[in-house]
Amino acid sequence: MFAQSAFRTRYAHWLSAIGILLLLGGCAEEPSALERVQAEGVLRVITRNSPATYFQDRNGETGFEYELVKRFADDLDLELQIETADNLDELFARLGKPGGPVLAAAGLVESDGRQQVARFSTPYLEVTPQIIYRNGQQRPTRPDDLLDKRILVLKGSSHAEQLAALKVEFPGLNYEESAAVEVVDLLRMVDEGQIDLTLVDSNELAMNQVYFPNVRVAFDLGDSQSLAWAVAPGEDTSLLDEVNAFLQRAQQNGSLQRLKERYYGHVDVLGYVGAYTFAKHLQQRLPRYEKHFRQAAQVQGLDWRLLAAMGYQESLWQPSATSKTGVRGLMMLTLRTAQAMGVSNRLDPKQSIDGGAKYIVHVKELLPESIQEPDRTWFALAAYNVGGGHLEDARKLTEAEGLNPDKWLDVQKILPRLSQKQWYSKTRYGYARGGEPVHFVRNIRRYYDILTWVTQPQLEGSQVAESGLHVPGVNKTLPQEDTPPL
C-alpha cells in the first residue's frame, strides 16, 4: 500500500510539473523580429538593381543603398544577403514573407498607398519629384500642361500614385506604367523622344542627367519627399527601432553624409556640354589608348578606368597636349616628373600613360597610413594635382577647424583656403590654387563613374531583354553610371 501511495504521490507531482511547464511554455513570448534575425545571423534585404540602389561591378557589390545597408548589417554583426526585385510591386509583395527579406532598402518614398503594405523608417535622404521633358520641346510649367502628353512612369512607384491623384483633378491626364523599365530607361526614352514626359526623383535624375544631354527639368511636382527603408507591417517594431537607431547614429557620426557626398556630391560637375563632349570622345578617342591604360593599370595594380579618367581630365585624351606651364602629353607630366618616372618622350602616349600610372602609385604610397580607402584615392589625386606639401597644409588647417584631416569630404572644404592670404600665410608651403584639386578630383570621379557603367553593363535582366528596350550601357550608345573606385 505504501509503495502504491508513494507512486501516486510522485505521479501527481510529475503531472503538476508537466502542467506548469506546459503553462509556462504557452505563455512564453515569441522571439521578436530582431531576435529572429540575430539568431539566424543573416540580414535579408530586398532592393532594386539600379545605379542609385544596388548593382555589381568588377569590385563586387556596390550602390548607395547597398553601402548603407551593409553598414547596418556590420553594426549588427550579421551577414548581409541581398535580393533584387524585378519591380516595385514584387518588392513589397516579397517583404516579410517566411524565409524572405525582412528589410527593403531601395530608394523608397513613404506614401499613403505604401503605408498599407509596409512600415517605414525615419528618412535618410530628401528628394523632389520632378517632371522631365526633352530639350527643344515646349516646356511644361504646371500640371495642366501634362494633358495630351505621352507619359511613362515605373509601375507601382510613388510617382504613379502622384499621377493617379492628379488625374482626379485633371481627368484628361493620361499616363502609362511599366514594370519592364528602370529610371535610366525612362530618361533615355525622353532623351530620344520616345515619350514626352516622365516623373522621377531629383536624386536619380542628378545621377543620370549627365548621360542624357537632351533631358531637362520641367517643374517640381509637389513638395520634397523622404526616402526611407521599409519592414513588413505589424505590431513588432524591434527591427524598425534598430534601423532608426542606426540611421540616427549614421547621421550623427557623419558616415551618412560621406556616403551622400560619395554618390551625389559630384553629379553636376560636367553639365550638358561636357557630357556630350565626353560621350563623343569616349567613342572616338578612347579606343586608341584603351590598351595602354589597361596594361599600365595591370602593372601598377590600378583600375584602368581610374587611369583613363585621369588622362581625360588632363588632356581630353590628346597625346600632343601642352600647357602654358610646360606640362605635356596625354597625362600632362612635368619634365621633372617624367624623368623621375623614366619617361623619355612625354608626347608618346604609351610612355605618358605608364609614367602617370607610376606617379599616382608613388604619390599614394607617400600618404599617411591613417588615410583609408576610398578617401586615400581622392587624396592621391589631389596630391597628384597640387602637390603633397600643399595637401598636407590643407590637412593641418582641416584639423585646426575641428574636422577630420583623413576624410576627403572635410579636406576638400578647406583646400580653397590655400589661395587666401589669411590662411596660406599660416602654412608651411604657402599659396596654392587650392580650388583646382577639388575640381580635379570631382571631374575625375565623374569620368570614372561613366567609364565604370559603360564597361560594366548592369541592366541585363530578363524583363528588360524581353521588352526589347534599348538600355544605355548595354547597347553602348551613351555612357551610364556609377560608383567611385575603392
Secondary structure, 3 states (H helix, E strand, C coil): CHHHHHHHHHHHHHHHHHHHHHHHHHHCCCCCHHHHHHHHCEEEEEECEECCCEEEECCEEECHHHHHHHHHHHHCCCEEEEEECCCHHHHHHHCCCCCCCCEEEEEEECCCCHHHCCEECCCCEEECEEEEEECCCCCCCCHHHHCCCCEEEECCCHHHHHHHHHHHHCCCCCCEEECCCCHHHHHHHHHCCCCCEEEEEHHHHHHHHHHCCCEEEEEECCCCEEEEEEECCCCCCHHHHHHHHHHHHHHHCCHHHHHHHHHHCCCCCCHHHHHHHHHHHHHHCHHHHHHHHHHHHHHHCCCHHHHHHHHHHHHCCCCCCECCCCCECCCCECHHHHHHCCCCCCCCHHHHHHHHHHHHHHHHHHCCCCCCCCHHHHHHHHHHHHCHHHHHHHHHHHHHCCCCCCCHHHHHHHHHHHHCHHHHCCCCCCCCCCHHHHHHHHHHHHHHHHHHHHHCCCCCCHHHHHHCCCCCCCCCCCCCCCCCCC
